[in-house]
Amino acid sequence: MISRVIFLAACASVCASAQEAESGFELRSTVSAQSAYSRELTEEPREGEPVTGGFQAILYPAWKLNSHWAISGAIQIHSRPYFPEEFYSQGYGVKTNILNANISYSQFWKKASMVVRAGQLTSAFGSFLLRYDPSMNPLPGVPGSYGYYSGGVQIQGLAGAQVDATAGAFDVRAQFTNSSPANPRSVFDRDQYGDWTVGAGYTIAQGFRVGASAYRGPYLDRHYKFYFPGEAPPHSLPANGYGVDVQWGRGPWNVYGELQGFQMTYRKIANYNLHTGYAEVRRVLHPRWYTAARIGYSHPVAFPGTETYEFGAGFRPAANQIIKFGYTVERGPKINGAEDNRAVVQFVTSFRLLGIAGK
């Protein structure tokens, strides 16, 4: 099984195999187009038709300076509404996010490795972000705790530095960032406070890995939706996240699971506590066909929670193309029947745009 740190380094260059050349530049991309049906699109404030279409493109530039140093990035461009959280918000248009933009130093030994990165980074918490690219995620949606605009871990870049290391079957990581994964802040924003994320894993056998991670640090800013008048200064109110994860693969089967807990602290109101988890399974039926399912829950301690059931299938018309069919069922005390259910058809293609080998 590929170790986590090698996998992270590969993701920085679109999970491509390392180039033989000592240096060079490469640009790869994953592009998705989808059509979605949801009654959420007809409700306030959007009040549109129940069917929408959109696109998502992720560009992965990677410049290998030599055998140790590299500069890499991940730039996401998508239309709105595209992600489910945009179905019940206002506005249309195109949005760009820099998920990664960092310089890295790597060193590999026979049974150990180390990668140090600095710049814009995705959160090191949990395990799903390693499979965020649509060409790797078997379903159109994502687990509930990994939100695009909310959740315990937002899918946005954070400014900071990270160290990943492996030794035999063990892998560890430590990340320091300018803000919390629960509320990423730009380097130009106010209320930036240092946050720590740490994690570790152990590969029990080939294809079978267990891990744990945690983060802690201030998460509020003075314009945050739930920062109320008279609340304590943001720097004194930390968010805490902790989780365990497992992945197993054998033959045509791949299984992933995570259990997570989050606490956002307050003084004026009670702390917000959230427990989440999901289990995901994929079964390859044929070299061109697979089926997948993800069952998850999101349960705030003092508020009604939800359960999510996502089912799908994928067809590969070509080696670098996938057509996904997905249907998501949302259940909860505040959900009326099938009003929050979603049906999605998604086409994903990955390709190399440019490759220039050096010496």
matplotlib code that plots the C-alpha trace (Angstrom):
import matplotlib.pyplot as plt

x = [0.0, 1.3, 2.1, 0.3, 3.2, 4.0, 0.4, 0.3, 3.3, 1.6, -1.6, 0.3, 1.0, -2.4, -1.6, 0.6, 3.6, 6.9, 8.7, 12.0, 13.7, 15.6, 13.5, 10.6, 7.2, 3.8, 0.2, -2.6, -6.3, -9.5, -12.7, -16.2, -19.6, -22.8, -26.6, -28.5, -32.1, -33.1, -36.2, -33.8, -33.2, -36.8, -36.8, -35.8, -33.5, -32.7, -36.3, -35.3, -36.0, -35.4, -32.8, -29.3, -26.1, -22.5, -18.8, -15.8, -12.1, -9.1, -5.7, -2.6, 0.7, 3.9, 7.4, 10.1, 13.2, 15.5, 15.3, 14.4, 12.7, 9.3, 6.6, 3.1, -0.5, -4.2, -6.5, -10.3, -12.7, -16.4, -19.7, -22.5, -24.6, -22.5, -22.0, -25.1, -24.4, -24.9, -28.4, -29.9, -27.9, -28.2, -26.3, -24.9, -21.4, -17.9, -15.7, -12.0, -10.3, -6.6, -6.6, -2.8, 0.2, 3.3, 7.0, 8.2, 11.4, 11.4, 13.8, 13.4, 15.3, 14.9, 12.1, 11.5, 10.6, 10.0, 8.2, 8.2, 5.8, 5.1, 2.5, -1.2, -2.3, -5.5, -6.2, -4.2, -7.2, -8.9, -8.5, -11.1, -9.3, -6.7, -9.6, -11.3, -10.4, -13.6, -11.5, -10.8, -14.1, -16.5, -19.6, -20.6, -21.0, -18.7, -19.0, -21.0, -18.2, -16.2, -18.2, -17.5, -18.7, -19.4, -18.6, -15.8, -13.3, -13.9, -12.5, -10.4, -6.7, -5.0, -1.7, 0.9, 3.5, 3.4, 5.7, 4.9, 7.1, 7.0, 9.0, 8.1, 4.4, 4.0, 3.2, 2.9, 2.1, 2.0, 0.6, 0.5, -1.8, -3.0, -6.6, -8.9, -10.1, -13.6, -13.2, -10.3, -9.1, -7.1, -3.7, -5.3, -8.2, -8.4, -8.6, -5.9, -4.7, -2.4, -3.9, -2.3, -3.3, -1.6, -2.2, -0.7, -1.5, -0.4, -0.6, -1.5, -1.3, -1.1, -4.3, -5.4, -4.6, -5.9, -5.3, -6.2, -6.0, -6.8, -6.8, -7.0, -7.0, -9.1, -11.8, -14.0, -13.7, -15.6, -17.8, -18.7, -22.4, -22.4, -20.1, -22.6, -22.2, -20.4, -18.7, -15.1, -12.2, -11.9, -8.3, -9.6, -12.2, -10.7, -12.2, -11.3, -11.5, -10.7, -11.2, -10.3, -10.2, -9.8, -9.3, -9.3, -8.9, -8.7, -9.5, -12.6, -13.5, -12.5, -13.9, -13.4, -14.7, -14.3, -15.7, -15.2, -16.1, -15.9, -16.4, -16.7, -16.3, -18.2, -18.7, -22.0, -23.8, -23.3, -20.5, -21.4, -20.6, -21.0, -20.5, -20.2, -19.2, -19.5, -18.8, -18.1, -17.8, -17.0, -17.2, -15.7, -18.1, -16.2, -13.1, -15.6, -18.3, -18.5, -21.1, -20.6, -22.5, -21.8, -23.9, -23.2, -24.6, -24.2, -25.6, -25.2, -25.5, -28.2, -29.9, -31.7, -29.3, -29.4, -28.6, -27.4, -27.6, -25.8, -25.9, -24.2, -22.6, -19.8, -19.0, -15.6, -16.0, -12.2, -9.2, -9.3, -13.1, -15.9, -19.6, -21.2, -24.8, -25.7, -28.8, -28.7, -31.4, -31.4, -33.3, -33.9, -36.5, -36.5, -36.6, -40.0, -40.2, -37.9, -37.5, -33.7, -33.0, -30.7, -30.1, -26.8, -25.2, -21.6, -19.0, -15.3, -12.2, -8.6, -5.8, -2.3, -2.2, 1.5, 4.7, 8.2, 11.1, 14.3, 17.7]
y = [0.0, 3.5, 5.3, 8.4, 10.8, 9.4, 9.7, 13.3, 14.1, 12.4, 14.4, 17.6, 16.7, 15.3, 11.9, 11.2, 8.9, 10.6, 11.8, 10.2, 13.5, 15.4, 18.5, 19.6, 21.2, 19.4, 20.6, 18.2, 18.7, 17.0, 18.5, 17.5, 18.5, 17.5, 17.8, 17.7, 17.5, 18.7, 20.4, 22.6, 24.6, 25.7, 27.1, 30.4, 32.2, 30.6, 29.9, 28.5, 25.3, 21.9, 21.1, 22.7, 22.1, 23.1, 22.4, 22.0, 22.1, 21.5, 22.4, 20.8, 22.6, 20.9, 22.2, 19.8, 21.8, 18.8, 15.5, 17.1, 20.5, 21.1, 23.7, 22.5, 23.6, 22.8, 25.5, 24.8, 26.6, 25.9, 27.3, 28.2, 26.4, 23.2, 21.8, 20.9, 23.7, 26.2, 24.8, 26.8, 30.0, 33.0, 33.8, 32.4, 32.7, 31.2, 30.9, 30.2, 28.7, 28.0, 24.7, 24.2, 26.4, 25.3, 24.6, 21.3, 19.5, 15.6, 13.0, 9.3, 6.4, 2.7, 2.3, 5.9, 9.3, 12.9, 15.7, 19.4, 21.8, 25.5, 27.8, 27.2, 23.7, 21.7, 20.5, 17.5, 16.5, 13.2, 11.1, 12.1, 15.1, 12.7, 11.4, 14.7, 14.8, 13.7, 11.1, 9.4, 10.0, 7.2, 9.3, 12.8, 14.0, 14.2, 13.2, 15.6, 16.9, 18.0, 21.1, 23.5, 26.5, 24.9, 21.8, 20.7, 20.6, 23.0, 22.1, 25.3, 26.1, 27.3, 29.2, 27.3, 24.6, 20.8, 17.9, 14.3, 11.4, 7.6, 4.9, 1.3, 0.9, 4.1, 7.5, 10.8, 14.4, 17.8, 21.0, 24.6, 27.1, 30.7, 29.7, 26.8, 24.1, 25.0, 28.6, 29.1, 32.7, 34.4, 35.9, 39.3, 38.8, 39.9, 37.5, 35.1, 32.9, 29.9, 26.4, 23.0, 19.7, 16.4, 12.9, 9.4, 6.1, 2.4, 0.1, -3.3, -5.2, -4.4, -2.5, -2.1, 1.2, 2.8, 6.4, 9.2, 13.0, 16.1, 19.9, 22.8, 26.5, 29.7, 29.5, 32.6, 35.9, 39.1, 38.8, 35.1, 34.3, 33.0, 35.6, 37.5, 40.9, 40.7, 37.4, 36.9, 37.8, 35.3, 34.3, 33.0, 30.6, 27.5, 24.8, 21.2, 18.4, 14.7, 11.7, 8.1, 6.7, 3.3, 2.1, -1.4, -2.7, -6.2, -7.4, -5.6, -4.1, -0.7, 0.4, 3.7, 5.0, 7.9, 8.9, 12.5, 14.9, 18.7, 21.3, 25.1, 27.0, 30.1, 32.1, 33.9, 30.7, 27.0, 25.2, 23.7, 20.0, 17.8, 14.1, 12.8, 9.7, 7.8, 4.4, 4.1, 1.0, 0.5, -2.7, -3.1, -5.2, -5.1, -3.1, -0.5, -0.6, -0.2, 0.5, 2.5, 3.6, 6.0, 6.2, 9.0, 11.0, 14.4, 14.8, 18.1, 17.4, 19.9, 20.1, 17.7, 15.8, 14.2, 11.0, 10.8, 7.8, 8.1, 5.4, 5.4, 3.7, 4.5, 3.7, 4.2, 4.8, 5.4, 5.0, 8.6, 9.1, 8.3, 8.8, 8.7, 8.3, 9.2, 9.6, 11.0, 10.6, 13.1, 12.2, 14.3, 15.8, 19.1, 17.4, 17.0, 13.8, 13.8, 17.6, 17.4, 14.4, 14.8, 13.0, 13.7, 12.6, 13.6, 13.3, 13.4, 13.4, 13.7, 14.6, 16.0, 19.5, 20.1, 18.3, 19.6, 17.4, 18.9, 17.3]
z = [0.0, -0.8, 2.4, 3.3, 2.8, -0.7, -1.5, -0.4, -2.5, -5.5, -4.9, -5.2, -8.8, -9.5, -8.1, -11.1, -11.0, -10.4, -13.5, -14.3, -15.1, -12.4, -13.2, -15.3, -15.5, -15.7, -15.8, -15.3, -14.9, -13.8, -15.3, -14.4, -15.8, -14.1, -14.1, -10.8, -9.7, -6.3, -4.8, -2.7, -5.9, -5.9, -2.3, -0.9, -1.6, -5.0, -6.1, -9.4, -11.4, -9.8, -12.4, -12.8, -14.5, -13.9, -14.1, -11.9, -13.1, -10.9, -12.4, -11.0, -11.9, -10.7, -11.2, -10.2, -9.5, -8.7, -6.9, -3.6, -4.3, -6.0, -6.4, -6.9, -6.6, -7.0, -8.4, -8.4, -10.7, -10.6, -11.6, -9.1, -8.1, -8.3, -4.8, -2.7, -0.2, -3.1, -3.9, -1.0, -1.4, -3.7, -6.8, -10.0, -11.5, -11.5, -8.4, -8.1, -5.0, -4.5, -2.7, -2.8, -3.7, -1.9, -2.1, -0.8, 0.1, 0.1, 1.2, 0.7, 2.3, 1.9, 4.6, 5.5, 4.0, 4.9, 3.0, 4.3, 2.6, 3.1, 1.4, 0.8, 2.0, 2.4, 5.9, 7.3, 9.3, 8.5, 5.4, 2.8, 1.4, -0.1, -2.3, -2.9, -6.7, -8.6, -10.5, -7.2, -5.3, -6.5, -5.7, -6.7, -3.1, -0.1, 3.6, 5.7, 7.9, 4.8, 3.8, 1.0, 3.1, 6.5, 8.5, 10.8, 7.9, 5.0, 1.5, 1.2, 1.4, 4.6, 4.7, 6.7, 6.8, 7.1, 7.8, 6.7, 7.7, 7.4, 9.0, 8.0, 8.5, 10.5, 9.1, 11.0, 10.1, 11.7, 10.3, 11.5, 9.7, 9.9, 10.8, 11.6, 9.2, 10.5, 9.2, 6.8, 6.6, 3.8, 4.6, 4.0, 6.5, 10.0, 13.0, 11.9, 14.7, 14.6, 14.6, 15.0, 13.2, 13.9, 12.7, 12.6, 11.0, 10.9, 8.0, 9.5, 6.3, 2.6, 1.8, 5.5, 7.3, 10.5, 11.6, 13.9, 13.7, 15.8, 15.5, 17.9, 17.7, 17.5, 14.8, 15.2, 13.4, 14.2, 11.1, 11.8, 11.6, 15.2, 16.8, 19.0, 20.6, 23.9, 23.1, 24.2, 21.8, 19.0, 20.0, 23.3, 21.8, 20.3, 18.1, 18.7, 16.2, 16.7, 14.5, 13.6, 10.1, 8.4, 4.9, 3.5, 0.0, -1.5, -4.9, -6.3, -2.8, -1.3, 2.1, 3.9, 7.2, 9.6, 13.0, 14.1, 16.8, 16.9, 19.6, 19.0, 22.2, 23.3, 26.4, 25.7, 24.6, 25.1, 23.3, 20.0, 19.9, 16.8, 16.1, 12.6, 10.8, 7.5, 5.9, 2.2, 0.1, -3.6, -5.6, -9.0, -11.1, -14.4, -15.6, -16.8, -14.1, -10.4, -7.7, -4.5, -1.4, 1.4, 4.6, 7.1, 10.0, 11.5, 15.0, 16.9, 20.7, 21.4, 17.9, 15.5, 13.3, 9.9, 8.2, 4.6, 2.3, -1.0, -3.7, -7.1, -10.0, -12.3, -15.9, -17.6, -21.4, -21.5, -19.2, -17.9, -18.0, -15.6, -15.9, -12.4, -11.5, -7.9, -5.7, -2.2, 0.5, 3.4, 6.6, 9.7, 12.0, 10.0, 6.5, 4.9, 2.9, -0.1, -0.4, 0.3, -1.9, -4.9, -8.2, -10.1, -13.3, -13.5, -16.3, -15.2, -17.4, -16.4, -18.8, -19.1, -20.5, -20.6, -19.8, -20.2, -18.9, -17.7, -17.2]

ax = plt.figure().add_subplot(projection="3d")
ax.plot(x, y, z, "-o")
ax.set_aspect("equal")
plt.show()
